[in-house]
Amino acid sequence: MSTRVKEAGPEGLASALIASGALQSDWLPTYRAVPRAMFVPDRVWPGIPEGTQQGALIDRRVDPRAWLAAVYSDRPLTTQWDNGEHQGDEVGTTPTSSNSLPTMVFAMLGDLDVEDGHRVLEIGTGTGWNAALLATRVGATNVVSVEYDPDVAAEARENLSEFGIKPFLHVGDGRQGVAAHAPYDRIIATCSVGEVPPAWIAQAVTGGVIVAPWGPLYGGEAVVRLIVGEDGSARGRFTRSSAFMRLRQQRAEFPAHETYMGGQAWPADGVRSATTIPPTDVGEWVAQFAIGLQVHDAFWTIERYDGGAYTLWTYGLDGKSWASVDWEPGEAEFLVYQHGPRRLWDETEAAYRWWNGRSRPGFERFGLTVGPRSTVAWLDDESCPVPGAEWLR
Ligand SMILES: C[S@@+](CC[C@H](N)C(=O)[O-])C[C@H]1O[C@@H](n2cnc3c(N)ncnc32)[C@H](O)[C@@H]1O
């Protein structure tokens, strides 16, 4: 028996991606032609499998084997923290650029449904891997990629030039698209949005496809596949769960806990009630999504205590409304306090009951219609809008 340790490599990852269905046969030659390793910097923080957190730094110069194993694993690789303001070896607060999860890269390219000669716009160049895949598939002159961060863009440009392909790179705010090179047959965003920018629809051909991770502020996110109509609107279903970095200009600023308490100790003058819904039930990713479609301008955090008990805090962006729900092991009813102009737990519970009462639909049953004046989310088809899921422009 050989004692050689098998090196991680592109074919092992290809097999895993094919087995999961993410990498279809039409993308396999392109996958093989564009080595992920050429688009991954020396220092990365790999995502932890089954989680949304990042592991410890892997530095190619210190541990080349671990680096290669990370590159050819189905994991996202964080390459920048806190818009580049955080340096050093430790993880920062917010991951702000990465080489995305390979499963997601190829599943989204599958959703995009490109054909030879299609003109494609990508928002979020990052390391340039996806731009290189697209350029290899449809031709470099047909691909335009936009990156907001100039340092990230400069590195992508270097990676692409070393690889030997030159899609058009634009440094700027991807919300504006790139009008000078429009129209596009396909538009793909590799950062998530809470609002589909009107420029993307305006710069797509009629019948064009927009693939973008979309999620409400409250939580939950999925890839939406929109088809642009003649009337200047775009509509389509969600295809799969996702967890991308937010487009920089759409990241929310959350007021601090103290803002809400007005100098008083909990429960301040909150109104007391009780619920039989364990707060854990509202935490599932798709449940968060269904709630977030209905409960706007709200976010939550968990405060944990010894022994497993915890409080679910929900806050409104108004800086005034808050709700706390205390979960205790073994209890069937949980203490609720609500304060401010909104009754945030009542809103959350009603939204959860709506979703639960429809047999807990998955992401794929939801869809979005983005019109010139508003965006509406629906369940199964446009005739069934989700209650309250309308955002005016
Ligand atoms: C997940 S990474 C993209 C991964 C990339 N497609 C790849 O193949 O490596 C998301 C990128 O979106 C960029 N981004 C965020 N907001 C942006 C904006 N408004 N316009 C363009 N790019 C943006 C981030 O700087 C980041 O590099």
The ligand as an SDF file (V2000), in Angstrom:
LIG
                    3D

 27 29  0  0  0  0  0  0  0  0999 V2000
  -18.2910   37.2670   -2.2660 C   0  0  0  0  0  0  0  0  0  0  0  0
  -17.2620   38.4640   -2.9550 S   0  0  0  0  0  0  0  0  0  0  0  0
  -17.2690   38.0850   -4.6730 C   0  0  0  0  0  0  0  0  0  0  0  0
  -16.5970   36.8070   -5.0860 C   0  0  0  0  0  0  0  0  0  0  0  0
  -16.1030   36.8290   -6.5100 C   0  0  0  0  0  0  0  0  0  0  0  0
  -17.1700   36.8110   -7.4860 N   0  0  0  0  0  0  0  0  0  0  0  0
  -15.0640   35.7810   -6.8130 C   0  0  0  0  0  0  0  0  0  0  0  0
  -15.1930   35.0530   -7.8010 O   0  0  0  0  0  0  0  0  0  0  0  0
  -14.0700   35.7310   -6.0920 O   0  0  0  0  0  0  0  0  0  0  0  0
  -18.2910   39.9200   -2.9400 C   0  0  0  0  0  0  0  0  0  0  0  0
  -17.6120   41.1180   -3.5330 C   0  0  0  0  0  0  0  0  0  0  0  0
  -18.5930   42.1210   -3.7670 O   0  0  0  0  0  0  0  0  0  0  0  0
  -17.9400   43.3650   -3.6370 C   0  0  0  0  0  0  0  0  0  0  0  0
  -18.9280   44.4560   -3.5130 N   0  0  0  0  0  0  0  0  0  0  0  0
  -19.6330   44.8650   -2.4200 C   0  0  0  0  0  0  0  0  0  0  0  0
  -20.4120   45.9190   -2.7160 N   0  0  0  0  0  0  0  0  0  0  0  0
  -20.2010   46.1900   -4.0370 C   0  0  0  0  0  0  0  0  0  0  0  0
  -20.7220   47.1550   -4.9320 C   0  0  0  0  0  0  0  0  0  0  0  0
  -21.5910   48.0780   -4.5480 N   0  0  0  0  0  0  0  0  0  0  0  0
  -20.2940   47.1260   -6.2130 N   0  0  0  0  0  0  0  0  0  0  0  0
  -19.3920   46.2070   -6.6420 C   0  0  0  0  0  0  0  0  0  0  0  0
  -18.8620   45.2680   -5.8340 N   0  0  0  0  0  0  0  0  0  0  0  0
  -19.2650   45.2520   -4.5570 C   0  0  0  0  0  0  0  0  0  0  0  0
  -17.0830   43.1610   -2.4010 C   0  0  0  0  0  0  0  0  0  0  0  0
  -16.0780   44.1470   -2.3040 O   0  0  0  0  0  0  0  0  0  0  0  0
  -16.5660   41.7570   -2.6370 C   0  0  0  0  0  0  0  0  0  0  0  0
  -15.3240   41.7710   -3.2660 O   0  0  0  0  0  0  0  0  0  0  0  0
  1  2  1  0
  2  3  1  0
  2 10  1  0
  3  4  1  0
  4  5  1  0
  5  6  1  0
  5  7  1  0
  7  8  2  0
  7  9  1  0
 10 11  1  0
 11 12  1  0
 11 26  1  0
 12 13  1  0
 13 14  1  0
 13 24  1  0
 14 15  1  0
 14 23  1  0
 15 16  2  0
 16 17  1  0
 17 18  1  0
 17 23  2  0
 18 19  1  0
 18 20  2  0
 20 21  1  0
 21 22  2  0
 22 23  1  0
 24 25  1  0
 24 26  1  0
 26 27  1  0
M  CHG  2   2   1   9  -1
M  END
$$$$
